[in-house]
Amino acid sequence: MLIDGLPGLAGRCSGVIPVAILTGCLISPFPACAETQRCSNPNIEVSAEHTKIREAVCPASELALNFLARYGLRAKRVVRISVVEQSLQYRSYSACGSYDSRSDLVQVMSPQAIHQTTPSPQMYHQPLDQLYYQGIVAHEVAHALIQQNSLIAPQPVGQAAQEYLACVTQLAILPPEKREPVIGDAGVGPWESGDVISSVYMAMAPNRFAVKSYLHFQQHPLPEKFIQEQLGSKWFYLNVE
């Protein structure tokens, strides 16, 4: 995702693997032997080498679309997802997922590729399994939906708003037994009045950022109104009223 012409990076693929917004990925966007298919939801298209990977990516993407649709964010064009067998690199960083607004493409590493490149991979301090992997997919799909529903297009929505909504989606699609350990490990409460939601905090403590955002959203009295405000934000931070 381009943020005012600059790349924004939200996570690395080393030990703890949330996800990333990347610009200018240095590998081919489509695997050489990939097959492209639509999911049961025709607004999602997945390119992957193996059918089993599509069977994990499609449900995760559909969960993300269904969750965001409750708050007025709908797919206005097909969300394209490419599952790759290599690390997503930007400069010295390695990420497990990305969304590039220039190509309007979501990329995620396959579970096999993650395990091959990252010893004992985790998501938000939890051992990576299929359900947490689906959270990675949902996070990146959320970025694509946010861009499609941006109120300041052709500018991208600001990084803090992007990551807030993507992290909320990532945790919301998890079953409670997977979400609760993430919340418990973070040991934080929701964002409170007077707080500043910033991409700097996210970069320093991605798990705490995600949990604070999820808890804040869950208790917000007017979530749809709050989302609309974020879709019109172009800043690197959000003030909590």
Secondary structure as GFF3:
##gff-version 3
##sequence-region A 1 241
A	DSSP	beta_strand	2	3	.	.	.	ID=ss1
A	DSSP	beta_strand	6	7	.	.	.	ID=ss2
A	DSSP	beta_strand	35	38	.	.	.	ID=ss3
A	DSSP	beta_strand	44	48	.	.	.	ID=ss4
A	DSSP	alpha_helix	51	69	.	.	.	ID=ss5
A	DSSP	beta_strand	79	84	.	.	.	ID=ss6
A	DSSP	beta_strand	88	90	.	.	.	ID=ss7
A	DSSP	beta_strand	93	95	.	.	.	ID=ss8
A	DSSP	beta_strand	97	100	.	.	.	ID=ss9
A	DSSP	beta_strand	105	109	.	.	.	ID=ss10
A	DSSP	alpha_helix	111	117	.	.	.	ID=ss11
A	DSSP	beta_strand	122	123	.	.	.	ID=ss12
A	DSSP	beta_strand	126	127	.	.	.	ID=ss13
A	DSSP	alpha_helix	130	148	.	.	.	ID=ss14
A	DSSP	alpha_helix	159	172	.	.	.	ID=ss15
A	DSSP	alpha_helix	176	186	.	.	.	ID=ss16
A	DSSP	beta_strand	196	198	.	.	.	ID=ss17
A	DSSP	alpha_helix	199	204	.	.	.	ID=ss18
A	DSSP	alpha_helix	206	219	.	.	.	ID=ss19
A	DSSP	alpha_helix	223	231	.	.	.	ID=ss20
A	DSSP	beta_strand	237	239	.	.	.	ID=ss21
###
